[in-house]
Amino acid sequence: MARDTRNNQDARMDARAGEGVRGRAERPRRRRATEFEHSGMGERLIAGVPARIMAPRLVFIVCLAALCSFGLLMVYSASSVEALQETGSSTYFLVRQLINMAIGLAFILIICIAPAFSLESYRYIWTKPFWVIIMGLLVLVKAIGAGSGGAVRWIDLGFTTIQPSEFAKPVAIIIAARLAVDYFIDREIDSQKFIKGLVLGIGLPLALVFVQPDMGSTLIIAAAVFFMLVLSGLPGRYIVYIIGAFAVAGTAALVAQPYRIARFMVMLDPWQDAYGDGYQATLAIMAFASGGLFGRGIGGSTMKYNYLPEAHNDYILAIIGEELGLVGTVIFFAVFIALLVSAFRIGTRCPNRFGRLIAYGSSLMLGIQFFVNVMGILGVTPMTGKPIPFISYGGSSVLTSMIMAGLILRVSIESNQTTIHDVRRQSLSVVDRDRGGRASSSGFSVLTGGGSARGESSRGRSSQSGSPRQGGSTRGARSSSASSRGPAGYGRTGISGGYDRVNLNGDPSDRLRSRDSGPRVNRYDGSGRRDNHGGRGGYSNSTRRGRYDR
């Protein structure tokens, strides 16, 4: 009676387990991932994208939108007085900056959406055309370029001007990323081709930028490319050689022009010539000092009333410090640094090495230009006249910054592609009892009950349902179908092909292996004869134990 009651309880447990398995098997199958959609299996998702990819992308987009909006506000605040005096409209520079940002936003959308601008196309299709275009523009600058402040850097198109040295920045990133991947990672080129590519692809455009002269852009591009090579695995001895070469070349360039020496002396002591070479530097210091802790408020600057030259361009940080004070300036720095950190995280999450270097190079280019401007205005380094990305007024600078932001977002989008591991995980299937044990898709299968177990080897002896086991009890028989069970009551394939549950409720002695079922051990009896005994506890009749009988 007790045995029958226990069999009934076991049968009810099997029925509930079978219902649970069928319920799991009847769940809708996971939708296949598309080209730009990660499967997200086992990951926390944000809008259908894994959080490890989507989180830095959202931070980057929010910081980018905040910086662009803040830039428009500060350009209007810093330029309204000068614009009203020169053009009769206080919103003249604001409208032009807004148009530049709208065009830059269109560039971002094209880079992120257009299939023709994928990462693979940048590497294999667009590298040489971009290089040819930039080289043509840089040569055109030397031929018909427009000058300002002693430098010839712009091409006058009539309705606007463009600065080719700014557009050389994203092109240098793409070329350097391709060379680094081909040499350090894929090993597709040797050292000779790598050096030749650096000289022609990076060195030649930099030489044309340097002779404009534009030493600031030259330093920014060269530093960004150098750090990209370091992140790619540049050997330490070459790092030392390149740093030494940069130091020698920088010193030679510094002493070659008197105005560069004057800027260096202004960095050391701007008050030595407060009304001459140090005029802008001293006014910037006074603007920060008058701003105090919380600033004069938006629009409350006094330095923009024809005191500080280039207030809406190179020296816009001084207006930010005066109107927002130390607290507002620190918050602005924090947002920009968050933008750079999120860009680096986007590169880290990218499985494509080329895309990773694109994100690293773009964020390095933006970060180096930002700190060059900030350090120059604060008097830590000589002022180079480079604008702050997304903040300072300037069409070419804004467009270039937006293009690099688009490259970073494109890397994030393509980081969400389906990998080979996702495909293998999706090939896993669950064999349902109602489907006759056949998987609905190719790949591995998990047998959950009742299905055919062809190809599975049974562990124990086959017996029909209801027959008593040798040395065991009959309470392991839990279904009316024929099954195969060993002495331990484990699930076995039976005559009908069924696969039963594992039974751990039997006699513990049934689950122990007998002495005769153990591994064969060779023993020696002292006379040189080999005596084979099996089982874990097998003993030899010999009184002399072999060296392996332990």
C-alpha positions as CSV (number, residue, x, y, z in Angstrom):
1,M,0.0,0.0,0.0
2,A,2.8,2.4,0.9
3,R,4.6,1.5,-2.3
4,D,1.5,2.2,-4.4
5,T,1.0,5.5,-2.7
6,R,4.6,6.5,-3.4
7,N,4.2,5.5,-7.0
8,N,1.1,7.7,-7.4
9,Q,3.0,10.6,-5.9
10,D,5.9,10.1,-8.3
11,A,3.5,9.9,-11.2
12,R,1.9,13.2,-10.3
13,M,5.3,14.8,-10.0
14,D,6.2,13.5,-13.4
15,A,3.0,14.9,-14.9
16,R,3.6,18.4,-13.4
17,A,7.2,18.3,-14.7
18,G,6.0,17.3,-18.2
19,E,3.5,20.1,-18.2
20,G,6.2,22.6,-17.2
21,V,8.5,21.3,-20.0
22,R,5.7,21.5,-22.6
23,G,4.9,25.0,-21.4
24,R,8.5,26.1,-21.8
25,A,8.6,24.5,-25.2
26,E,5.5,26.2,-26.4
27,R,6.9,29.7,-25.8
28,P,7.4,31.8,-28.9
29,R,10.8,31.5,-30.5
30,R,13.2,34.4,-30.2
31,R,13.2,36.6,-33.3
32,R,16.3,36.5,-35.4
33,A,18.7,39.4,-35.1
34,T,19.1,41.7,-38.1
35,E,22.3,43.2,-39.4
36,F,22.5,46.0,-36.9
37,E,20.7,44.2,-34.0
38,H,22.4,42.1,-31.4
39,S,20.5,39.1,-30.1
40,G,20.8,40.3,-26.5
41,M,20.5,36.8,-25.0
42,G,21.2,36.8,-21.3
43,E,21.8,40.6,-21.4
44,R,20.0,43.6,-20.0
45,L,18.4,45.5,-23.0
46,I,17.7,49.2,-23.5
47,A,15.3,49.7,-26.4
48,G,16.1,46.3,-27.7
49,V,19.9,46.9,-27.7
50,P,22.3,45.4,-25.0
51,A,22.9,47.9,-22.3
52,R,26.7,47.6,-22.6
53,I,26.3,49.1,-26.1
54,M,23.3,51.4,-25.6
55,A,24.3,53.0,-22.4
56,P,27.5,54.8,-23.6
57,R,25.7,55.7,-26.8
58,L,22.9,57.4,-24.9
59,V,25.4,59.3,-22.7
60,F,27.3,60.4,-25.8
61,I,24.1,61.6,-27.6
62,V,22.9,63.5,-24.5
63,C,26.3,65.2,-23.9
64,L,26.5,66.1,-27.6
65,A,23.1,67.7,-27.6
66,A,23.9,69.6,-24.4
67,L,27.2,70.9,-25.8
68,C,25.7,72.0,-29.1
69,S,22.8,73.8,-27.4
70,F,25.2,75.4,-24.9
71,G,27.5,76.4,-27.8
72,L,24.7,78.2,-29.6
73,L,23.8,80.0,-26.4
74,M,27.4,81.1,-25.7
75,V,28.0,82.1,-29.3
76,Y,25.0,84.4,-29.2
77,S,26.0,85.8,-25.8
78,A,29.6,86.4,-26.8
79,S,29.0,87.8,-30.3
80,S,25.8,89.8,-30.0
81,V,27.5,93.1,-29.3
82,E,30.0,92.8,-32.1
83,A,27.4,91.5,-34.5
84,L,25.1,94.4,-33.8
85,Q,27.9,96.9,-34.4
86,E,29.2,95.3,-37.6
87,T,26.1,93.9,-39.3
88,G,23.2,95.6,-37.6
89,S,21.8,92.3,-36.3
90,S,22.7,90.8,-33.0
91,T,21.8,87.3,-34.2
92,Y,24.1,87.3,-37.2
93,F,26.6,84.9,-35.9
94,L,24.0,82.8,-34.1
95,V,22.0,82.2,-37.3
96,R,25.2,81.2,-39.2
97,Q,26.3,78.9,-36.3
98,L,22.8,77.3,-36.3
99,I,23.0,76.7,-40.0
100,N,26.4,75.1,-39.6
101,M,25.1,72.8,-36.8
102,A,22.1,71.8,-38.9
103,I,24.4,70.8,-41.8
104,G,26.6,69.0,-39.3
105,L,23.5,67.1,-38.0
106,A,22.7,66.1,-41.5
107,F,26.2,64.7,-41.9
108,I,25.8,62.7,-38.7
109,L,22.5,61.2,-40.0
110,I,24.1,60.3,-43.3
111,I,27.1,58.7,-41.6
112,C,25.0,56.7,-39.2
113,I,22.3,55.5,-41.7
114,A,23.8,55.3,-45.2
115,P,25.0,51.8,-46.1
116,A,27.6,53.4,-48.3
117,F,29.4,54.8,-45.2
118,S,29.9,51.6,-43.2
119,L,33.1,50.9,-41.4
120,E,34.2,48.4,-44.0
121,S,33.6,50.9,-46.8
122,Y,35.8,53.5,-45.0
123,R,38.6,50.9,-44.8
124,Y,38.4,49.4,-48.3
125,I,36.7,52.1,-50.5
126,W,36.8,55.6,-49.2
127,T,40.4,55.9,-47.8
128,K,42.1,56.8,-51.1
129,P,39.3,59.1,-52.4
130,F,39.3,61.0,-49.1
131,W,43.1,61.4,-49.2
132,V,43.0,62.7,-52.8
133,I,40.3,65.2,-52.0
134,I,42.1,66.6,-48.9
135,M,45.4,66.8,-50.8
136,G,43.7,68.7,-53.6
137,L,42.1,71.1,-51.1
138,L,45.4,71.7,-49.3
139,V,47.2,72.4,-52.5
140,L,44.4,74.7,-53.6
141,V,44.9,76.7,-50.4
142,K,48.5,77.4,-51.3
143,A,47.3,78.5,-54.8
144,I,44.2,80.6,-54.2
145,G,43.8,80.6,-50.4
146,A,42.5,83.5,-48.4
147,G,44.6,84.8,-45.6
148,S,43.9,86.2,-42.2
149,G,46.2,87.2,-39.4
150,G,49.3,86.3,-41.4
151,A,48.1,82.8,-42.2
152,V,46.6,81.4,-45.5
153,R,44.3,78.6,-44.4
154,W,40.9,79.2,-46.0
155,I,39.3,78.8,-49.4
156,D,36.8,81.6,-50.2
157,L,33.6,80.1,-51.9
158,G,31.9,83.5,-52.1
159,F,29.0,82.8,-49.7
160,T,31.3,81.2,-47.1
161,T,34.9,80.0,-46.5
162,I,36.2,76.5,-45.7
163,Q,39.4,75.5,-43.9
164,P,40.8,72.3,-45.4
165,S,43.1,71.6,-42.4
166,E,40.0,71.0,-40.3
167,F,38.6,68.4,-42.7
168,A,42.0,66.7,-42.8
169,K,41.4,65.5,-39.2
170,P,38.8,62.8,-39.8
171,V,40.6,61.7,-43.0
172,A,43.8,61.3,-40.9
173,I,41.9,59.2,-38.4
174,I,40.6,56.8,-41.1
175,I,44.0,56.5,-42.8
176,A,45.8,55.9,-39.5
177,A,43.2,53.3,-38.4
178,R,43.5,51.4,-41.7
179,L,47.3,51.3,-41.5
180,A,47.3,50.3,-37.9
181,V,44.9,47.4,-38.5
182,D,46.7,46.2,-41.6
183,Y,50.1,46.2,-39.9
184,F,49.6,45.5,-36.2
185,I,46.5,43.3,-36.2
186,D,45.9,41.6,-39.6
187,R,49.6,41.6,-40.7
188,E,48.6,42.3,-44.3
189,I,51.5,44.7,-44.9
190,D,55.2,44.7,-43.9
191,S,57.1,47.4,-42.1
192,Q,58.2,49.1,-45.3
193,K,54.7,49.5,-46.6
194,F,53.5,50.7,-43.2
195,I,56.2,53.4,-43.0
196,K,55.5,54.4,-46.6
197,G,51.8,54.7,-45.8
198,L,52.4,56.9,-42.8
199,V,54.7,59.2,-44.8
200,L,52.4,59.6,-47.8
201,G,49.0,59.2,-46.0
202,I,49.7,61.3,-42.9
203,G,53.1,63.0,-43.2
204,L,52.5,64.7,-46.6
205,P,49.1,66.3,-45.6
206,L,50.6,67.4,-42.3
207,A,53.5,69.1,-44.2
208,L,51.0,71.1,-46.3
209,V,49.1,72.1,-43.1
210,F,52.2,73.1,-41.3
211,V,53.4,75.5,-44.1
212,Q,50.1,77.5,-44.2
213,P,51.2,78.0,-41.3
214,D,48.9,76.1,-38.9
215,M,51.1,74.6,-36.2
216,G,48.1,74.0,-33.9
217,S,46.3,71.7,-36.3
218,T,49.6,69.9,-37.1
219,L,50.2,69.2,-33.4
220,I,46.7,68.0,-32.8
221,I,46.6,65.6,-35.8
222,A,50.1,64.3,-35.1
223,A,49.3,63.7,-31.4
224,A,46.1,61.9,-32.2
225,V,47.7,59.6,-34.8
226,F,50.5,58.9,-32.4
227,F,48.2,57.8,-29.6
228,M,46.2,55.7,-32.0
229,L,49.4,53.8,-32.9
230,V,50.2,53.4,-29.3
231,L,46.8,51.9,-28.6
232,S,47.4,49.6,-31.6
233,G,50.5,48.1,-30.1
234,L,53.4,50.3,-31.1
235,P,56.6,48.9,-29.5
236,G,58.1,50.9,-26.7
237,R,61.3,51.7,-28.4
238,Y,59.5,53.3,-31.3
239,I,57.4,55.3,-28.8
240,V,60.6,56.8,-27.4
241,Y,62.0,57.5,-30.8
242,I,58.8,59.3,-31.9
243,I,58.6,61.4,-28.8
244,G,62.2,62.4,-29.2
245,A,61.6,63.3,-32.9
246,F,58.5,65.4,-31.9
247,A,60.5,67.3,-29.2
248,V,63.3,68.1,-31.7
249,A,60.8,69.1,-34.4
250,G,58.7,71.2,-32.0
251,T,61.7,73.1,-30.7
252,A,63.0,73.8,-34.2
253,A,59.5,75.0,-35.3
254,L,59.3,77.2,-32.2
255,V,62.6,79.0,-32.7
256,A,62.0,79.3,-36.5
257,Q,59.3,82.0,-36.2
258,P,59.5,85.1,-33.9
259,Y,55.8,85.1,-33.2
260,R,56.0,81.6,-31.8
261,I,58.7,82.7,-29.4
262,A,56.6,85.6,-28.4
263,R,53.6,83.3,-27.6
264,F,55.9,81.1,-25.5
265,M,57.1,84.2,-23.5
266,V,53.4,85.2,-23.0
267,M,52.7,81.8,-21.5
268,L,55.6,82.4,-19.0
269,D,54.5,85.9,-18.1
270,P,51.5,87.5,-19.8
271,W,51.8,90.7,-17.8
272,Q,55.2,91.5,-19.1
273,D,53.6,92.9,-22.3
274,A,50.0,93.4,-21.2
275,Y,49.2,95.9,-24.0
276,G,51.1,94.0,-26.7
277,D,51.5,90.3,-27.2
278,G,49.9,89.5,-23.9
279,Y,46.8,91.6,-24.4
280,Q,44.3,88.8,-25.0
281,A,45.9,86.6,-22.3
282,T,45.6,89.2,-19.6
283,L,42.0,90.1,-20.6
284,A,41.1,86.4,-20.4
285,I,42.6,86.2,-16.9
286,M,40.6,89.3,-15.9
287,A,37.4,87.7,-17.3
288,F,37.9,84.6,-15.2
289,A,38.6,86.7,-12.1
290,S,35.6,88.9,-12.6
291,G,33.4,85.8,-12.9
292,G,34.1,84.6,-9.5
293,L,32.4,81.5,-8.1
294,F,29.0,81.7,-9.8
295,G,29.6,84.3,-12.6
296,R,27.8,87.4,-13.7
297,G,25.0,85.5,-15.4
298,I,24.3,84.7,-19.0
299,G,24.7,87.9,-21.1
300,G,26.4,89.8,-18.2
301,S,29.9,89.7,-19.6
302,T,31.7,93.0,-20.0
303,M,34.8,91.7,-21.9
304,K,32.6,91.1,-25.0
305,Y,32.1,94.9,-25.4
306,N,35.0,95.2,-27.8
307,Y,37.6,94.5,-25.1
308,L,38.5,90.8,-25.8
309,P,39.2,90.1,-29.5
310,E,37.7,86.8,-30.9
311,A,35.4,86.5,-27.9
312,H,33.0,84.2,-29.8
313,N,35.7,82.1,-31.4
314,D,39.1,81.2,-29.9
315,Y,38.5,83.0,-26.5
316,I,34.9,81.9,-25.9
317,L,36.0,80.0,-22.8
318,A,36.9,83.4,-21.1
319,I,33.3,84.5,-21.7
320,I,32.0,81.3,-20.2
321,G,34.2,81.8,-17.1
322,E,33.0,85.3,-16.7
323,E,29.3,84.7,-17.1
324,L,29.1,81.2,-15.4
325,G,31.9,81.5,-12.9
326,L,34.0,78.6,-11.6
327,V,31.0,76.4,-10.9
328,G,29.6,76.7,-14.4
329,T,33.0,76.2,-16.0
330,V,33.6,73.0,-14.0
331,I,30.2,71.7,-15.0
332,F,31.0,72.5,-18.7
333,F,34.3,70.6,-18.3
334,A,32.5,67.6,-16.7
335,V,30.0,67.4,-19.6
336,F,32.8,67.5,-22.2
337,I,34.8,64.9,-20.3
338,A,31.7,62.7,-20.1
339,L,31.4,62.9,-23.9
340,L,35.0,61.8,-24.3
341,V,34.7,58.9,-21.8
342,S,31.5,57.6,-23.4
343,A,33.2,57.8,-26.8
344,F,36.1,55.7,-25.5
345,R,33.6,53.2,-24.0
346,I,31.9,53.0,-27.4
347,G,35.3,52.1,-28.9
348,T,35.9,49.5,-26.2
349,R,32.5,47.8,-26.9
350,C,33.2,47.5,-30.6
351,P,34.2,44.0,-31.7
352,N,35.7,45.4,-34.9
353,R,39.3,46.5,-34.5
354,F,39.1,49.1,-37.2
355,G,35.9,50.6,-35.7
356,R,37.5,50.6,-32.3
357,L,40.4,52.7,-33.6
358,I,38.0,55.0,-35.4
359,A,36.2,55.7,-32.1
360,Y,39.5,56.1,-30.2
361,G,41.0,58.4,-32.8
362,S,37.9,60.6,-33.1
363,S,37.6,61.0,-29.3
364,L,41.4,61.7,-29.1
365,M,41.1,64.4,-31.8
366,L,38.2,66.1,-30.0
367,G,39.8,65.8,-26.6
368,I,43.3,67.0,-27.6
369,Q,41.8,70.1,-29.4
370,F,39.6,70.8,-26.4
371,F,42.6,70.7,-23.9
372,V,44.8,72.7,-26.3
373,N,42.4,75.5,-26.3
374,V,41.7,75.4,-22.6
375,M,45.3,75.2,-21.6
376,G,46.2,78.0,-23.9
377,I,43.5,80.3,-22.5
378,L,44.5,79.4,-18.9
379,G,48.2,80.2,-19.8
380,V,49.5,76.7,-19.2
381,T,50.6,76.2,-22.8
382,P,51.2,78.7,-25.7
383,M,47.9,79.8,-27.4
384,T,47.5,78.2,-30.8
385,G,44.2,79.7,-31.8
386,K,42.3,76.4,-32.0
387,P,38.5,76.6,-31.3
388,I,36.7,74.5,-28.8
389,P,34.7,71.7,-30.5
390,F,30.9,72.2,-30.6
391,I,31.3,75.5,-28.7
392,S,33.3,78.1,-30.6
393,Y,32.0,79.8,-33.7
394,G,33.3,78.5,-37.0
395,G,31.8,76.6,-39.9
396,S,34.7,74.2,-40.7
397,S,35.4,73.5,-37.0
398,V,31.7,72.7,-36.3
399,L,31.3,70.5,-39.4
400,T,34.5,68.6,-38.6
401,S,33.5,68.0,-35.0
402,M,30.1,66.8,-36.1
403,I,31.6,64.4,-38.6
404,M,33.8,62.9,-35.9
405,A,30.8,62.6,-33.7
406,G,29.0,60.8,-36.5
407,L,31.9,58.4,-36.9
408,I,31.7,57.5,-33.2
409,L,28.0,56.9,-33.4
410,R,28.5,54.7,-36.5
411,V,31.0,52.6,-34.5
412,S,28.4,52.2,-31.8
413,I,25.7,51.2,-34.3
414,E,27.9,48.6,-35.9
415,S,28.9,47.3,-32.5
416,N,25.4,45.9,-32.2
417,Q,25.8,43.4,-35.1
418,T,25.2,39.7,-34.6
419,T,28.3,37.7,-33.8
420,I,29.1,34.1,-34.6
421,H,28.4,33.3,-30.9
422,D,24.9,34.7,-31.2
423,V,24.3,32.5,-34.2
424,R,25.4,29.4,-32.4
425,R,23.2,30.2,-29.4
426,Q,20.2,30.8,-31.6
427,S,20.8,27.3,-33.2
428,L,20.1,25.7,-29.8
429,S,16.7,24.1,-29.7
430,V,14.5,22.3,-27.2
431,V,13.1,18.9,-28.2
432,D,9.5,18.7,-27.1
433,R,7.7,15.5,-26.3
434,D,4.8,16.4,-28.5
435,R,7.1,16.8,-31.5
436,G,8.4,13.3,-31.4
437,G,11.8,14.3,-30.2
438,R,12.8,16.2,-33.3
439,A,14.4,19.6,-33.1
440,S,12.8,22.3,-35.2
441,S,16.2,23.9,-36.1
442,S,19.6,22.6,-36.8
443,G,22.2,22.5,-34.1
444,F,22.4,21.2,-30.6
445,S,19.2,19.9,-28.9
446,V,18.2,19.5,-25.3
447,L,16.0,16.5,-24.6
448,T,13.3,17.5,-22.1
449,G,11.1,14.5,-22.0
450,G,9.2,11.9,-24.0
451,G,11.1,12.5,-27.2
452,S,13.0,10.1,-29.2
453,A,16.5,9.5,-27.9
454,R,18.1,8.0,-30.9
455,G,21.8,8.1,-30.7
456,E,21.8,8.1,-26.9
457,S,23.4,5.2,-25.2
458,S,21.7,3.6,-22.3
459,R,23.6,3.2,-19.1
460,G,22.0,0.2,-17.7
461,R,20.2,-2.9,-18.6
462,S,16.9,-2.7,-20.4
463,S,13.7,-3.8,-18.8
464,Q,10.1,-3.4,-19.3
465,S,7.9,-1.3,-17.1
466,G,6.9,-3.0,-14.0
467,S,9.6,-5.5,-13.9
468,P,11.7,-5.5,-10.7
469,R,15.3,-4.5,-10.9
470,Q,18.1,-6.6,-9.7
471,G,18.7,-5.8,-6.1
472,G,16.4,-2.9,-6.2
473,S,12.8,-1.9,-5.8
474,T,10.0,-1.3,-8.3
475,R,9.1,2.2,-7.2
476,G,11.4,3.7,-9.9
477,A,8.9,2.9,-12.6
478,R,7.0,6.1,-13.0
479,S,5.3,5.9,-16.3
480,S,3.2,3.3,-18.1
481,S,5.5,3.4,-21.1
482,A,8.5,1.0,-21.3
483,S,11.7,2.4,-19.9
484,S,15.2,1.4,-19.3
485,R,16.7,2.0,-15.9
486,G,19.9,1.0,-14.2
487,P,20.5,-0.1,-10.7
488,A,20.7,3.5,-9.6
489,G,17.4,4.5,-11.1
490,Y,18.8,7.0,-13.6
491,G,16.8,8.0,-16.7
492,R,17.2,5.5,-19.5
493,T,16.0,5.1,-23.0
494,G,13.4,2.4,-23.3
495,I,11.8,0.2,-25.8
496,S,9.4,2.9,-26.9
497,G,12.2,5.5,-27.2
498,G,11.1,7.4,-24.1
499,Y,13.4,9.3,-21.8
500,D,12.4,9.1,-18.1
501,R,13.3,11.3,-15.2
502,V,16.3,10.8,-13.0
503,N,15.4,8.8,-9.9
504,L,17.5,9.6,-6.9
505,N,15.0,8.2,-4.3
506,G,15.9,4.6,-4.5
507,D,18.2,2.6,-2.2
508,P,21.6,4.3,-2.0
509,S,23.3,1.0,-2.3
510,D,21.8,0.7,-5.8
511,R,23.6,3.8,-6.9
512,L,27.0,2.5,-5.9
513,R,29.1,0.8,-8.5
514,S,29.9,-2.9,-7.8
515,R,33.4,-4.1,-7.4
516,D,33.2,-6.0,-10.7
517,S,32.1,-2.9,-12.7
518,G,35.2,-0.8,-11.9
519,P,38.3,-0.1,-14.0
520,R,40.7,-2.8,-14.7
521,V,43.9,-2.6,-12.6
522,N,47.1,-4.5,-13.5
523,R,48.8,-6.1,-10.5
524,Y,51.9,-8.1,-10.1
525,D,52.2,-11.2,-7.9
526,G,55.9,-11.1,-7.4
527,S,56.6,-13.9,-9.9
528,G,56.5,-11.6,-12.8
529,R,53.0,-12.6,-13.8
530,R,50.4,-10.0,-14.4
531,D,47.1,-10.5,-12.5
532,N,44.2,-8.4,-13.8
533,H,41.5,-7.5,-11.2
534,G,38.7,-5.1,-11.7
535,G,36.7,-2.9,-9.4
536,R,37.5,-0.2,-7.0
537,G,38.1,-2.5,-4.1
538,G,39.7,-5.4,-5.9
539,Y,42.4,-7.2,-4.0
540,S,45.2,-9.3,-5.3
541,N,45.9,-12.8,-4.0
542,S,49.5,-12.0,-4.0
543,T,51.2,-11.0,-0.8
544,R,53.6,-8.7,-2.7
545,R,52.0,-5.4,-3.9
546,G,53.1,-3.7,-7.1
547,R,54.3,-0.1,-7.2
548,Y,51.1,1.0,-9.0
549,D,48.8,-0.9,-6.5
550,R,48.1,2.0,-4.3
